[in-house]
Every structure is written in C-alpha cells, then in structure tokens.
Amino acid sequence: QVQLVESGGDLVQPGGSLTLSCAASGFTFRNYYMRWYRQAPGKEREFVASLWNSGHTNYADFVKGRFTISRDNALNTLYLQMDSLKPEDTAVYYCNVAIASVDYWGQGTQVTVSS
C-alpha cells in the first residue's frame, strides 16, 4: 500500500528557511519520479518541483533559485529545502508519486510565511 507522509511545515518569518520531508513506503522509492505541489487557500493545487530517479530536477519559475528538491533513497525520503521564503509561499505542501497512472498524495504539511 503506497503511503506518503509529509512533515516539517511551520510558521516562519519572511526571508526564513524550512525543510520539508516526505516519507514514502509501499513502493520502490528509488525507481520513481517524485514531485512536490502546493495549494494556497482559495487556489488550485500547483506544481512546485520534481526529481527524476536519474537526478534531473525541474522547478516552477516562482521557486527557482530559492527551493531545492532532493531525495535519500536509503531512507525512502523526499525533501524540499525552502530558502528566502515569501508570504506568497504560504500553502499546504504535498508530495506526489504516479504509479501505473494512479496519482498518490500525502496528507500535506502547512507552511505559513508571516511576520
């Protein structure tokens, strides 16, 4: 059974940093393309970053240069290092994996950027 569990969300001041984690189980983590999404209040869920099992990364324009996606295949964990946070980064952050055309999501972790 595929399971994704996000953690690390918090209240942080503008300009601050956070690292989110996504613990994965129920599938061979190292073989899969992983993604982070976010959803702000009243808005649709949007793509943030992705990481292929080859190591290739892709980022949404609004986080380029500020966020870094990484993975630890030994720990079956996906990370999102977020620096220079802005109030508009406030959202629930989700990790995602697609297996056999089925999308799996975690429960999300809340990030609030406010002074």
N, C-alpha and C positions, 0 to 999 in steps of 0.2 A: 504494500500500500504506500503510494507516494505521499510524503509529508514534507512540507516546507514550514519552518518556524523562524520568523524574523524577530530580531531583538536589537536593542541599542538606541532606540528613539528616546528623545528627551527634549526639554526646553533649553534652548541655547540662545545667547545674545548674537545679534548681527555681527558678522566677521568671525564667529567662532567655528569650531570643528566638531564633528561627530563621526563615529564609525559604526555602521550598521552591519549586522551579521544575519545570515540566513543558513540555518542548519538543515541539511537535506537528508532524507532517508527513503528507502523503498525503491531505489533505482541506482544504477551505476553512475554515480555523480560525475566521475571524470570523463565520461563519454558524451556529456550533453552540453549544449549551448544554453547559457543561463542569462536571465535578464532581470533588471530592476525597473519597476514602474512606480509612479506615484499618483495620488489622487487628492487634490485640494478640495475644500468644501465648495459645493456647487459647481464643480468642474468635472470633466470626464477624466478617466484614468489615462495617463500619458507615459510614453516610453522615456526612460532616463539613460540607461546604459546596458550594454550586452557584452558577453565574453564567451568566445568560442573555446572549445576544448583545445584548439590549436594555440590559444593565447591571444588571438586577434580580438581587439576591442572596438566598440563603437559607442559614441555618446551623442545625446541630444545637444543641439547647439547651446542651449541655455545652461548647460553644466560643464561644457568643455573648458579645461584648464582649472576647474575647481573640484571636480569629483573624480575618483579613481575606483574602478571596479577591479576586483581581484578574487582569486579562489585558492583554497587549500584543499587539494584533492585527498590528502591523507586524513583530513578532518571532515571531509564532505561538507565544507562550508564556503559560502559565497560572501564577499564583503563589499561594502561601499564606503570608501573614505570620502567624507564631505568636508571641504575647507571653504573658507570665505563665504560662509552661509549668509543668505539674504532672507528678509521676511517672506518674499515670494517663494522660497523653498519650503515653506510650511505646508505639510501634507502628510497623509498616511503613505508609507513606502512599502511596496510589496515586491517579493521576488517571485520569479516565474520560470517554469520549465514546460516545454511542449514535448510530449511523448506520444508517438503514434497518433499525431494530430489532435491530441487532447491537451488543453492547457490546464496546468495545475498552479494554484496560488496559495500563498500563506495567508495568515490572518492579518498581516500588516503590522507596522510599528509606527507610532505617531512621532513626527518631528515638528517641533514648533520653534520658529525663529522670531524672537521678540525681545525688546528691551524692557 
